[in-house]
Amino acid sequence: MIRDFPTGNTPALRASAQAWLDGNQPAPPVARPAATVMIVRDRADGSGGSAVEVFMLRRVASMAFAPSTMVFPGGGVDARDGAELPWAGPPVLLWQARLGSDDDSTRMLVVAAVREVFEECGVLFASESPSGPLVDVSTAEWTEVRRGLVARELSLNDVLRRHGLVLRTDLLRAEAHWVTPVFEPRRFDTRFFVALMPAGRDIDGATSEADHSGWFDPATVLADAEAGQAVLLPPTVVCLEHLTRAESALDFFDEQPVIRKIMPELAITGGKRSRHAGRHEAVR
């Protein structure tokens, strides 16, 4: 399957593409493993648009990668994320099959997804028992823990063990696998996850990496991007399109989409404009 993603409404992406075409880029860097999470819930207002909404952040304009871009919470893995830790939900072997990754990488990706949601949104998918309520992280103590994780002074493994908690991987599912194209000076090998917004918990988007956050109708975000009023990267476009077809947040979470590794390539169209052409590749 081939699909074009015009770069015209994504200034930073277009600049990287043009620099590549002009021969001003060094050898492509290795793509860093990363995880990002679509946190979803049912829309309660009954208005038009999609049945489900998703939590998104707009990255600050000063960010080196994807500035002023609407994204889901996420970020790169921490090497410490690969250590064994208290784990609830599907075993690592099943996650390996879904993610197409080895044991250590699987742990790092799943743990990174949970850690990044806590760091950027203030929701921690962990509890005292495999099926118990999520830990309440609204206290001053947990605010300090969150700060320590952001500063990489703490690892999530240490935090869970210190507080007698287990990682709730049953509250996540795998959605997609995208790799940043070679013409970008910063590249990520990113697994996309889905999580239901936990009942009785607050989400805040309080991260220095974003200047705006909140719950968004995916159809509206896509329309804004088409009109040049929002900036989206191709993986986000595809994930939002998938979400617009969901009848409820639970239905969306229960889906098990086929996951293929996708790495966009730069192509020149008939209009001589730089474009992304998404090429599906089998994960081997």
ABEGO torsion letter per residue (X at the ends): XBBBBBAAABAAAAAAAAAAAAGABBBBBBBBBBBBBBBBBBBAAGBBEBABBBBBBBBBAABABGBGBBBBBEEBBBAAAABBBBBBEBBAAAAAAAAGBBAAAAAAAAAAAAAAAAAAAGBBBBBABAABBBBBAABAAAAAAAAAAAAGABBAAAAAAAAGBBBBAAABBBABBBBBBAABABBBBBBBBBBBBBBGBBBAGBBAABABBEBBBAAAAAAAAAAGABBBBAAAAAAAAAAAABABAAAAAABBBBBBBBBBBBBBBAAGBBBBBBBBBBBX
